[in-house]
Amino acid sequence: MNDTAAATELERKRRPLRWRRYVVRTAIVTALYFAMLVYPVVRLIGLVAPETELGTLPLLAIIVLPIVLRMLYERRPNAFTRACAAVALTWLGVCFQLFPLMIVFELANVVFDIPGSVAGWTLIGLIGGIGCIGFLNAQLLHVRSVSIAADEGVRGKTLVQVSDVHIGSRSPGLLRRIVAKVNAIDADYVLITGDLIDFAGISRDQLRELGRLTRPAYFVIGNHERYVDLNAICERLRALGIRVLRDEYAIAGPFQFIGVDDADSPDGVAQAIAKIGVSRDHYPVLLYHRPDGFDAAVSHHIPLTLTGHTHAGQIIPFNFIVKRVYPRFRGLHRLGDSLLYVSPGTGTWGPVLRFGSRSEITRIVFGNHNPETDHGT
């Protein structure tokens, strides 16, 4: 058997395995979707209105309407479809938060036999309060100050980090408030660590507020820019005066900002840094979207790494899942002489909700203070 025939035979044998994996993944995702996002709603309706029989149309609306509205925005992006998608995804976020409450009720109901209508209205009150708090919290922008001890060369300098704004999931109007707060800080440099955009076709006009930044700004891509029109996004940002760093560095005063492209695996970060080169005549700062690039920064003796991506879980109970994937979950972390700061994000992805986390603009001040000192405002 020649090499071509052997390869064909191997491919033929692999097809059933790939198909089975696809079926298994689809079954798992479908089961989780129904368990976490459909069951809580249907069960809650059954508690507060046990005589109601859900017909085909109401069930279809519960099951597929949020997905349809999200897809509609992708196909026909405009202000109306964006609002519809935001409502739909926020609804799914509320359902996700309702799921653990419903599990607690089911367990308690086994022991105490709680009247359905009492349980149902109590759950509505709880999830309504949680949803309102989460939505209002998602609108607030907090400035957090972090003091980092540094050599005299950068002492007195200030950086501002913005991360995970997610224009697309969020209205471009959010940029106006972000830019106003960033300009009020009067930092030396502005650093944007990915996921600024999460939809294709976000125009330069929708991003025009970034052109009002009063300090030099640097941007590295996140995973969501990779998922959409990456090259077009970079060109729009450059046209607005933002310096895009894609596996390259920029010298800015006493700093060397090293920007590495986001990747699904951190394995290539060390190679990218080695190829770019680390200046010992400046203060190197690694900009990489995910916190799992920190080990590569440590191996290259980079004193500060700025990342985002985790959203600090964004909503409870999703934070427990995210923390298992990214143990360096948020805030300041030290390894040897290197520091990592993980932003909880400045915007939100998917549901316009923040519960158990805050939307943050980070002000990093270099001085002679303890590097673990930070102040939230």
Secondary structure, DSSP 8 states (H G I E B T S, - for coil): --HHHHHHHHHHHHHHHHHHHHHHHHHHHHHHHIIIIIHHHHHHHHHH-TT----HHHHHHHHHHHHHHHHHHHHS-SHHHHHHHHHHHHHHHHHHHHHHHHHHHHHHHHHH---HHHHHHHHHHHHHHHHHHHHHHHH--EEEEEEEE--TTTTT-EEEEE----BTTB-THHHHHHHHHHHHHT-SEEEEES-SB-STT--TTTTGGGGG-SS-EEEE--HHHHHS-HHHHHHHHHHTT-EE-SSEEEEETTEEEEE----SSGGGHHHHHHHH---SSSEEEEE-SSGGGHHHHHHTT-SEEEE--SGGGSBTTHHHHHHHH-SS-SEEEEETTEEEEE---SS-SSSS--BS---EEEEEEEESS-TT-EEE-
